[in-house]
Amino acid sequence: MTQTFAEEAGIELVDAPTPLFQLLTLCMLQAKPIKAPVAVAAARGLFNAGLTGPQAVAHAPRSTLIRVFGRTGYARYDESTATRLKAMSAKLLRDFGGDVSTLRDGAPASLEVFDGVGPACAAMFAREAQGVWPELAPVFDKKALEGARLLGLSADPDKLATMSDDLPRFAARLVRAALKG
């Protein structure tokens, strides 16, 4: 069975502050023009280094994040991403009590309050989060729709949604098809 990118990064996605923060972190990493396995490895590296929540990231030296990125091959955007992750964590703590779910209403666009979270990143988040925030469904971001077209499937999210009971995994499979295509 296809894993979601969150599962691949070691995130047990539930509607709770820590896994939602981890998902947003993963999506920020994936939103750069970096190969998906490298972004997943970078996220796993951060989490393995104890940088699992906004408090830990906000208080970690920037050099720690950059070092993790270097070890995991996420080198091209290491400095800018470290800066943005630290800023996102600080803003999340300051303005939203450290809880991404406070942005649930209006998601995915509401996530764009963070520097480094644009429409593509927010859509990636929604694609995975629709399993725990079902009101977002169906979410098939640009890359998932590209995969659907490559596989000869409809590009209509409502039609795609009828093809699976597990939309995050189905969307991840479509994204992987696009990445291979």
C-alpha positions in Angstrom: 0.0 0.0 0.0 1.3 3.5 -0.9 2.5 5.5 2.0 1.7 9.2 2.4 4.7 11.5 2.4 4.0 12.2 6.1 4.2 8.4 6.9 7.4 8.2 5.0 8.8 11.0 7.1 7.8 9.2 10.3 4.8 11.4 11.1 1.8 9.6 12.6 -0.7 12.1 11.4 -3.5 12.9 13.9 -5.3 16.1 14.7 -2.8 17.2 17.3 -0.3 20.1 17.5 2.9 18.1 17.1 2.1 16.0 14.1 0.4 18.9 12.3 3.5 21.0 12.9 5.6 18.2 11.6 3.4 18.0 8.5 3.7 21.7 7.8 7.5 21.4 8.2 7.6 18.5 5.7 5.5 20.5 3.3 7.8 23.5 3.6 10.7 21.3 2.7 8.9 19.6 -0.2 7.7 22.9 -1.7 11.2 23.8 -2.8 12.5 22.4 -6.1 14.1 19.5 -4.3 13.5 15.8 -4.9 10.8 14.4 -2.7 13.0 11.7 -1.1 15.5 14.4 -0.1 12.8 16.6 1.5 11.4 13.6 3.4 14.9 12.7 4.6 15.5 16.2 5.8 12.2 16.2 7.7 13.1 12.8 9.3 16.5 14.2 10.1 15.0 17.2 11.9 12.6 15.0 13.9 15.3 12.5 14.8 17.4 15.5 16.1 14.5 16.3 18.5 13.2 19.2 16.4 9.6 17.9 16.5 7.7 20.9 17.6 7.7 24.7 17.2 9.3 25.3 20.6 12.2 23.0 19.8 12.7 24.6 16.3 12.3 28.2 17.6 14.9 27.7 20.3 17.4 25.5 18.3 20.4 27.3 16.9 20.0 28.0 13.2 23.3 26.1 12.6 21.7 22.9 14.0 19.0 23.0 11.3 21.6 23.7 8.6 23.8 20.9 9.9 20.8 18.4 9.7 20.0 19.7 6.2 23.6 19.1 5.1 23.6 15.6 6.5 20.4 14.7 4.7 21.4 16.2 1.3 19.0 19.2 1.6 21.8 21.6 0.9 20.7 24.0 -1.8 18.0 25.7 0.3 19.4 24.9 3.7 20.0 28.5 5.0 16.8 30.1 3.7 14.7 27.1 4.9 16.3 27.2 8.3 15.5 30.9 8.6 11.9 30.3 7.5 11.3 27.3 9.7 12.6 29.2 12.8 10.4 32.2 11.9 7.4 30.0 11.3 7.9 28.3 14.6 8.3 31.6 16.5 5.2 33.0 14.8 3.2 29.8 15.5 4.1 30.0 19.2 3.5 33.8 19.4 0.4 34.2 17.4 -1.3 30.8 17.5 -0.3 29.1 20.7 2.0 26.7 18.9 -1.0 24.9 17.4 -1.4 24.6 13.6 -5.0 23.5 14.1 -6.0 27.1 15.1 -5.6 27.8 11.4 -8.0 25.0 10.4 -10.8 27.4 9.5 -9.9 28.8 6.1 -7.3 26.1 5.4 -5.4 25.7 3.3 -5.1 29.4 2.5 -4.9 30.3 6.2 -1.6 28.6 6.4 -0.1 31.2 4.1 0.4 33.6 7.0 3.9 32.1 7.4 6.8 33.2 5.2 7.7 30.2 3.1 4.2 28.8 3.0 2.7 29.7 -0.4 -0.2 28.1 -2.2 1.8 25.0 -3.3 2.9 24.3 0.2 -0.5 24.9 1.7 -2.1 22.6 -0.9 0.5 19.8 -0.1 -0.5 20.2 3.6 -4.2 20.0 2.8 -3.6 16.9 0.5 -2.2 15.0 3.5 -4.3 16.7 6.2 -7.6 15.8 4.6 -7.4 12.5 6.4 -7.6 14.2 9.7 -9.5 17.3 8.6 -12.1 15.7 6.4 -13.8 19.0 5.6 -10.9 19.8 3.3 -11.6 16.8 1.0 -11.2 16.2 -1.7 -7.7 17.7 -2.1 -5.6 16.8 -5.1 -2.9 19.4 -5.6 -1.3 20.3 -8.9 1.2 17.4 -8.7 -1.5 14.9 -7.9 -3.6 16.1 -10.8 -0.6 15.8 -13.0 -0.2 12.2 -11.9 -3.9 11.5 -12.6 -3.5 12.8 -16.1 -0.4 10.7 -16.7 -2.4 7.6 -15.5 -5.3 8.5 -17.8 -7.6 9.4 -14.9 -9.9 12.4 -14.6 -8.5 15.7 -13.4 -11.7 16.5 -11.6 -11.1 16.2 -7.8 -14.7 15.1 -7.1 -14.4 12.3 -9.6 -11.0 11.2 -8.3 -12.5 11.2 -4.8 -14.9 8.5 -5.8 -12.0 6.2 -6.6 -10.6 5.7 -3.1 -11.7 5.6 0.5 -8.2 6.8 1.6 -7.7 10.1 -0.2 -4.3 11.0 1.3 -2.8 7.7 0.2 -4.5 7.9 -3.2 -3.2 11.4 -3.7 0.3 10.4 -2.6 0.2 7.6 -5.2 -0.8 10.1 -7.9 2.0 12.5 -6.9 4.5 9.6 -7.1 3.2 8.8 -10.6 3.8 12.4 -11.6 7.3 12.4 -10.0 8.2 9.3 -12.1 6.5 10.6 -15.2 
